[in-house]
Amino acid sequence: MDMRYPSHPDKVKNFSTEQLRAEFLIPELFKPGELTLTYSHIDRIVIGGASPTNT
């Protein structure tokens, strides 16, 4: 399980696009044949993705 931690609001104000994507984007949420989970301390949520495979 991937874990995300909060960033200070004053720091986020000066983030570039790349820094914002690195901090908040959850890439590859849906991987074929896998269950992926991410826990975010920012909103205290767990987000997951499940994608079946062709059998």
C-alpha positions in Angstrom: 0.0 0.0 0.0 1.3 3.4 -1.0 1.1 6.0 1.7 0.8 9.8 1.1 1.7 12.4 3.7 0.5 16.0 3.9 2.5 18.9 2.7 2.5 22.3 4.4 0.1 24.7 2.6 2.8 27.5 2.3 5.1 25.0 0.6 2.5 23.8 -1.9 1.8 27.4 -3.0 5.2 27.5 -4.7 5.2 24.0 -6.2 5.8 23.6 -9.9 3.5 21.5 -12.1 5.9 18.6 -11.8 6.0 18.9 -8.0 2.2 19.0 -7.8 1.9 15.9 -9.9 4.6 14.1 -7.8 2.8 15.0 -4.6 -0.9 14.4 -5.5 -1.2 12.3 -8.6 -1.7 8.6 -8.2 -0.3 7.0 -11.3 -1.1 3.5 -12.5 -4.1 3.2 -10.2 -5.6 0.4 -12.4 -3.0 -2.3 -13.3 -4.3 -5.4 -15.1 -4.6 -8.3 -12.7 -3.6 -6.3 -9.6 -5.3 -4.5 -6.7 -3.6 -1.2 -5.8 -4.3 0.8 -2.7 -3.1 4.3 -1.6 -3.7 5.7 1.9 -3.8 9.5 2.0 -3.1 11.3 5.3 -4.2 14.4 3.6 -7.9 13.4 3.5 -7.6 10.3 5.6 -8.9 8.1 2.8 -7.9 4.9 1.1 -8.3 4.9 -2.7 -8.0 1.7 -4.6 -8.2 0.3 -8.1 -8.8 -3.2 -9.3 -8.6 -4.4 -12.9 -9.4 -8.0 -14.0 -7.3 -9.8 -16.5 -8.5 -11.7 -19.5 -8.5 -15.5 -18.8 
